[in-house]
């Protein structure tokens, strides 16, 4: 089969790409950047596609020529800039589906989400549902697969849950009774491969879930056991407080934690697994069993323990820059600042401009880092500024190198810390 796949750079899409190629299908993956995928999947074809902007059928028609099956696995959990739920989940998907109808592809498989029904309330679910509903009205053979939380190697949601389980005290919303029914990525992909080859499967909504529902407290307990943690301690967080913390997290990071995800979790994420078993002829693996089959690597444990330290690390660096700018401009005695600038060779008439320009730049770079805006170029500019300041002070005020408070020597670990942040972003 000639398969056209979107979202191949994502967790689900990458597993679909690998499985389809292994089954002998000819896969064309539409991605923004294929640099890494070309290396790992040399037999696949790649074409450029941007769900943030490609909102007309004409964008997709040339890419669909000769395709038998289209699989849409694009999805986001966090909105940022042009990557909104409406743009990614609805507009681009609907344009793609219209192009599929015009191209007369044999089948369209939409990877949606459990909860995209009449009870949907979040922007995430409503945008997915809008695309699902649009697809069902077209003259196409369609299948809409609605997975619960999907876990497996590379799953962002399970990375978050594992990191929370690795905390000395794992927070629970309320009493942790929220019900989820996680499904392993291998079971989702296996069902999709059957759907591709079985022509009797069409015009169907398919709930893709694990064998049984479990509470979040149970999930965390199993993950703690998987990480070989000796104690299973929890802290109960009121729902109202968790919503506030989630809103703050949504602003300051690209973490899956935001107000919508907390509300969705509270709403539950479960379905009857029997129709899935009857349709595909196999039962999904149980969450506990899958953990036992794959003991954690040391890297898994380290990653889980560092998960929440990295955003704190970025926030700490950001606050350092912001406070430096504020102190320079408003708190440190101006006379002393001007005296230091004079020693560095700055003329008196330029001293105020240099002082306040540097303070504004420090605050601006700190705020950009705090909100996660263009972290890579901001961090590189910060390193360049630190190095520049250090060279100027070395030439004009070399005694600062032996100052007991280490105003210059502290720049060395600061540069290294920023390099670590850059490496993490990459």
Secondary structure, DSSP 8 states (H G I E B T S, - for coil): -EEEEE-TTSHHHHHHHHHHHHTT-EEEEEES--HHHHHH-TTSEEEE--TTT--SHHHHHGGGTT-SEEEE----SS-BTTB-HIIIIIIHHHHHHHHHHHHT-SEEEEE--TT-STT--SHHHHHHHHHHHHHHTSSS-EEEEEESSEESTT-HHHHHHHHHHHSSSEEEETTS--EE--EEHHHHHHHHHHHHH-TT--SEEEEE--SS-EEHHHHHHHHHHHTT-S---EEEE-HHHHHHHHHHHHHH---S-SHHHHHHHHH-B---SHHHHHHHSS----HHHHHHHS---HHHHHHHHHHHHHHHHHHHHHHHHHHHHHIIIIIS-HHHHHHHHHHTT--HHHHHHHHHHHHHHHHHHHHHHHHTSSHHHHHHHHHHHHHHHHHHHHHH-GGGGG-TT-TTTHHHHHHHHHHHHHHHH-
